[in-house]
Amino acid sequence: QPDWPLSSMSAELSDESRRLSLLDVEDTGVRAALRLTVRRLPDDAAHHFAHLGQHPGTHVDRYAAAALAGTDPETAAAALDKLTAAHLVIRTAP
């Protein structure tokens, strides 16, 4: 929305449930880029990524990722490394 004042855009983007839709323009938005990135993931990483949305918080470790995805912590750690490399999650601690 190039004609919107920044205050209006900021107010609209503050609604997390609408944020991705506001940033989409046909097939060139954030949602399309995210879909393409997820399609290119190895199966184990895609499986873990799909389950991370069930976590109620903003931080997840390999133990929580394993519990969510029904795997073991080592498999989850490897999947989280792949998700980090794909820029889908950010590592905040070693």
PyMOL commands that place a pseudoatom at each C-alpha (Angstrom):
pseudoatom trace, name=CA, resn=GLN, resi=1, chain=A, elem=C, hetatm=0, pos=[0.000, 0.000, 0.000]
pseudoatom trace, name=CA, resn=PRO, resi=2, chain=A, elem=C, hetatm=0, pos=[2.377, 2.723, -1.191]
pseudoatom trace, name=CA, resn=ASP, resi=3, chain=A, elem=C, hetatm=0, pos=[-0.125, 5.514, -0.559]
pseudoatom trace, name=CA, resn=TRP, resi=4, chain=A, elem=C, hetatm=0, pos=[-0.657, 4.669, 3.127]
pseudoatom trace, name=CA, resn=PRO, resi=5, chain=A, elem=C, hetatm=0, pos=[1.014, 6.783, 5.817]
pseudoatom trace, name=CA, resn=LEU, resi=6, chain=A, elem=C, hetatm=0, pos=[3.527, 4.831, 7.910]
pseudoatom trace, name=CA, resn=SER, resi=7, chain=A, elem=C, hetatm=0, pos=[1.306, 5.119, 10.982]
pseudoatom trace, name=CA, resn=SER, resi=8, chain=A, elem=C, hetatm=0, pos=[-1.551, 3.389, 9.146]
pseudoatom trace, name=CA, resn=MET, resi=9, chain=A, elem=C, hetatm=0, pos=[0.706, 0.640, 7.814]
pseudoatom trace, name=CA, resn=SER, resi=10, chain=A, elem=C, hetatm=0, pos=[2.174, 0.113, 11.283]
pseudoatom trace, name=CA, resn=ALA, resi=11, chain=A, elem=C, hetatm=0, pos=[-1.293, -0.171, 12.800]
pseudoatom trace, name=CA, resn=GLU, resi=12, chain=A, elem=C, hetatm=0, pos=[-2.375, -2.695, 10.162]
pseudoatom trace, name=CA, resn=LEU, resi=13, chain=A, elem=C, hetatm=0, pos=[0.793, -4.779, 10.564]
pseudoatom trace, name=CA, resn=SER, resi=14, chain=A, elem=C, hetatm=0, pos=[0.340, -4.952, 14.333]
pseudoatom trace, name=CA, resn=ASP, resi=15, chain=A, elem=C, hetatm=0, pos=[-2.495, -7.463, 13.772]
pseudoatom trace, name=CA, resn=GLU, resi=16, chain=A, elem=C, hetatm=0, pos=[-0.526, -10.745, 13.553]
pseudoatom trace, name=CA, resn=SER, resi=17, chain=A, elem=C, hetatm=0, pos=[-3.461, -12.616, 12.048]
pseudoatom trace, name=CA, resn=ARG, resi=18, chain=A, elem=C, hetatm=0, pos=[-3.476, -10.318, 8.991]
pseudoatom trace, name=CA, resn=ARG, resi=19, chain=A, elem=C, hetatm=0, pos=[0.217, -9.516, 8.651]
pseudoatom trace, name=CA, resn=LEU, resi=20, chain=A, elem=C, hetatm=0, pos=[1.123, -11.976, 5.871]
pseudoatom trace, name=CA, resn=SER, resi=21, chain=A, elem=C, hetatm=0, pos=[-1.943, -11.083, 3.824]
pseudoatom trace, name=CA, resn=LEU, resi=22, chain=A, elem=C, hetatm=0, pos=[-1.065, -7.396, 3.933]
pseudoatom trace, name=CA, resn=LEU, resi=23, chain=A, elem=C, hetatm=0, pos=[2.412, -8.128, 2.606]
pseudoatom trace, name=CA, resn=ASP, resi=24, chain=A, elem=C, hetatm=0, pos=[1.168, -10.283, -0.290]
pseudoatom trace, name=CA, resn=VAL, resi=25, chain=A, elem=C, hetatm=0, pos=[0.803, -8.935, -3.799]
pseudoatom trace, name=CA, resn=GLU, resi=26, chain=A, elem=C, hetatm=0, pos=[-0.536, -11.713, -6.021]
pseudoatom trace, name=CA, resn=ASP, resi=27, chain=A, elem=C, hetatm=0, pos=[2.153, -14.452, -6.087]
pseudoatom trace, name=CA, resn=THR, resi=28, chain=A, elem=C, hetatm=0, pos=[5.070, -12.272, -4.998]
pseudoatom trace, name=CA, resn=GLY, resi=29, chain=A, elem=C, hetatm=0, pos=[4.434, -11.852, -1.291]
pseudoatom trace, name=CA, resn=VAL, resi=30, chain=A, elem=C, hetatm=0, pos=[5.848, -13.247, 1.893]
pseudoatom trace, name=CA, resn=ARG, resi=31, chain=A, elem=C, hetatm=0, pos=[3.416, -16.160, 1.879]
pseudoatom trace, name=CA, resn=ALA, resi=32, chain=A, elem=C, hetatm=0, pos=[4.547, -17.253, -1.618]
pseudoatom trace, name=CA, resn=ALA, resi=33, chain=A, elem=C, hetatm=0, pos=[8.221, -16.988, -0.641]
pseudoatom trace, name=CA, resn=LEU, resi=34, chain=A, elem=C, hetatm=0, pos=[7.615, -19.004, 2.516]
pseudoatom trace, name=CA, resn=ARG, resi=35, chain=A, elem=C, hetatm=0, pos=[5.728, -21.683, 0.574]
pseudoatom trace, name=CA, resn=LEU, resi=36, chain=A, elem=C, hetatm=0, pos=[8.587, -21.992, -1.927]
pseudoatom trace, name=CA, resn=THR, resi=37, chain=A, elem=C, hetatm=0, pos=[11.185, -22.248, 0.845]
pseudoatom trace, name=CA, resn=VAL, resi=38, chain=A, elem=C, hetatm=0, pos=[9.236, -24.947, 2.700]
pseudoatom trace, name=CA, resn=ARG, resi=39, chain=A, elem=C, hetatm=0, pos=[8.768, -26.975, -0.495]
pseudoatom trace, name=CA, resn=ARG, resi=40, chain=A, elem=C, hetatm=0, pos=[12.545, -27.119, -0.919]
pseudoatom trace, name=CA, resn=LEU, resi=41, chain=A, elem=C, hetatm=0, pos=[13.191, -28.447, 2.582]
pseudoatom trace, name=CA, resn=PRO, resi=42, chain=A, elem=C, hetatm=0, pos=[14.236, -32.044, 3.205]
pseudoatom trace, name=CA, resn=ASP, resi=43, chain=A, elem=C, hetatm=0, pos=[11.328, -34.121, 4.529]
pseudoatom trace, name=CA, resn=ASP, resi=44, chain=A, elem=C, hetatm=0, pos=[12.591, -34.224, 8.127]
pseudoatom trace, name=CA, resn=ALA, resi=45, chain=A, elem=C, hetatm=0, pos=[13.003, -30.451, 8.320]
pseudoatom trace, name=CA, resn=ALA, resi=46, chain=A, elem=C, hetatm=0, pos=[9.597, -29.846, 6.696]
pseudoatom trace, name=CA, resn=HIS, resi=47, chain=A, elem=C, hetatm=0, pos=[8.008, -32.254, 9.189]
pseudoatom trace, name=CA, resn=HIS, resi=48, chain=A, elem=C, hetatm=0, pos=[9.508, -30.393, 12.145]
pseudoatom trace, name=CA, resn=PHE, resi=49, chain=A, elem=C, hetatm=0, pos=[8.663, -26.974, 10.687]
pseudoatom trace, name=CA, resn=ALA, resi=50, chain=A, elem=C, hetatm=0, pos=[5.030, -28.002, 10.269]
pseudoatom trace, name=CA, resn=HIS, resi=51, chain=A, elem=C, hetatm=0, pos=[4.838, -28.956, 13.946]
pseudoatom trace, name=CA, resn=LEU, resi=52, chain=A, elem=C, hetatm=0, pos=[6.643, -25.920, 15.375]
pseudoatom trace, name=CA, resn=GLY, resi=53, chain=A, elem=C, hetatm=0, pos=[3.477, -23.865, 14.918]
pseudoatom trace, name=CA, resn=GLN, resi=54, chain=A, elem=C, hetatm=0, pos=[1.885, -25.847, 17.749]
pseudoatom trace, name=CA, resn=HIS, resi=55, chain=A, elem=C, hetatm=0, pos=[4.360, -24.401, 20.246]
pseudoatom trace, name=CA, resn=PRO, resi=56, chain=A, elem=C, hetatm=0, pos=[2.749, -21.644, 22.321]
pseudoatom trace, name=CA, resn=GLY, resi=57, chain=A, elem=C, hetatm=0, pos=[5.938, -19.641, 22.817]
pseudoatom trace, name=CA, resn=THR, resi=58, chain=A, elem=C, hetatm=0, pos=[8.525, -17.906, 20.686]
pseudoatom trace, name=CA, resn=HIS, resi=59, chain=A, elem=C, hetatm=0, pos=[11.535, -20.024, 21.694]
pseudoatom trace, name=CA, resn=VAL, resi=60, chain=A, elem=C, hetatm=0, pos=[11.930, -23.749, 21.163]
pseudoatom trace, name=CA, resn=ASP, resi=61, chain=A, elem=C, hetatm=0, pos=[14.825, -26.092, 21.881]
pseudoatom trace, name=CA, resn=ARG, resi=62, chain=A, elem=C, hetatm=0, pos=[15.559, -29.509, 20.422]
pseudoatom trace, name=CA, resn=TYR, resi=63, chain=A, elem=C, hetatm=0, pos=[13.651, -31.238, 23.206]
pseudoatom trace, name=CA, resn=ALA, resi=64, chain=A, elem=C, hetatm=0, pos=[10.470, -29.240, 22.595]
pseudoatom trace, name=CA, resn=ALA, resi=65, chain=A, elem=C, hetatm=0, pos=[10.850, -29.627, 18.819]
pseudoatom trace, name=CA, resn=ALA, resi=66, chain=A, elem=C, hetatm=0, pos=[11.248, -33.385, 19.261]
pseudoatom trace, name=CA, resn=ALA, resi=67, chain=A, elem=C, hetatm=0, pos=[8.163, -33.614, 21.467]
pseudoatom trace, name=CA, resn=LEU, resi=68, chain=A, elem=C, hetatm=0, pos=[6.097, -31.576, 19.011]
pseudoatom trace, name=CA, resn=ALA, resi=69, chain=A, elem=C, hetatm=0, pos=[7.221, -33.583, 15.971]
pseudoatom trace, name=CA, resn=GLY, resi=70, chain=A, elem=C, hetatm=0, pos=[7.249, -37.003, 17.642]
pseudoatom trace, name=CA, resn=THR, resi=71, chain=A, elem=C, hetatm=0, pos=[10.971, -37.543, 17.083]
pseudoatom trace, name=CA, resn=ASP, resi=72, chain=A, elem=C, hetatm=0, pos=[14.093, -37.699, 19.237]
pseudoatom trace, name=CA, resn=PRO, resi=73, chain=A, elem=C, hetatm=0, pos=[16.210, -34.678, 20.286]
pseudoatom trace, name=CA, resn=GLU, resi=74, chain=A, elem=C, hetatm=0, pos=[19.089, -35.544, 17.928]
pseudoatom trace, name=CA, resn=THR, resi=75, chain=A, elem=C, hetatm=0, pos=[16.780, -35.702, 14.901]
pseudoatom trace, name=CA, resn=ALA, resi=76, chain=A, elem=C, hetatm=0, pos=[15.098, -32.485, 16.008]
pseudoatom trace, name=CA, resn=ALA, resi=77, chain=A, elem=C, hetatm=0, pos=[18.470, -30.744, 16.425]
pseudoatom trace, name=CA, resn=ALA, resi=78, chain=A, elem=C, hetatm=0, pos=[19.457, -31.717, 12.878]
pseudoatom trace, name=CA, resn=ALA, resi=79, chain=A, elem=C, hetatm=0, pos=[16.104, -30.478, 11.566]
pseudoatom trace, name=CA, resn=LEU, resi=80, chain=A, elem=C, hetatm=0, pos=[16.471, -27.191, 13.464]
pseudoatom trace, name=CA, resn=ASP, resi=81, chain=A, elem=C, hetatm=0, pos=[19.928, -26.749, 11.907]
pseudoatom trace, name=CA, resn=LYS, resi=82, chain=A, elem=C, hetatm=0, pos=[18.373, -27.167, 8.447]
pseudoatom trace, name=CA, resn=LEU, resi=83, chain=A, elem=C, hetatm=0, pos=[15.606, -24.706, 9.314]
pseudoatom trace, name=CA, resn=THR, resi=84, chain=A, elem=C, hetatm=0, pos=[18.220, -22.231, 10.515]
pseudoatom trace, name=CA, resn=ALA, resi=85, chain=A, elem=C, hetatm=0, pos=[20.161, -22.632, 7.261]
pseudoatom trace, name=CA, resn=ALA, resi=86, chain=A, elem=C, hetatm=0, pos=[16.927, -21.970, 5.337]
pseudoatom trace, name=CA, resn=HIS, resi=87, chain=A, elem=C, hetatm=0, pos=[16.365, -18.797, 7.430]
pseudoatom trace, name=CA, resn=LEU, resi=88, chain=A, elem=C, hetatm=0, pos=[13.067, -20.116, 8.800]
pseudoatom trace, name=CA, resn=VAL, resi=89, chain=A, elem=C, hetatm=0, pos=[14.174, -20.060, 12.437]
pseudoatom trace, name=CA, resn=ILE, resi=90, chain=A, elem=C, hetatm=0, pos=[16.837, -18.085, 14.275]
pseudoatom trace, name=CA, resn=ARG, resi=91, chain=A, elem=C, hetatm=0, pos=[19.271, -19.665, 16.702]
pseudoatom trace, name=CA, resn=THR, resi=92, chain=A, elem=C, hetatm=0, pos=[19.351, -17.645, 19.925]
pseudoatom trace, name=CA, resn=ALA, resi=93, chain=A, elem=C, hetatm=0, pos=[21.527, -19.990, 22.002]
pseudoatom trace, name=CA, resn=PRO, resi=94, chain=A, elem=C, hetatm=0, pos=[24.035, -22.766, 21.267]
for i in range(1, 94): cmd.bond("trace and resi %d" % i, "trace and resi %d" % (i + 1))
show_as sticks, trace
zoom trace
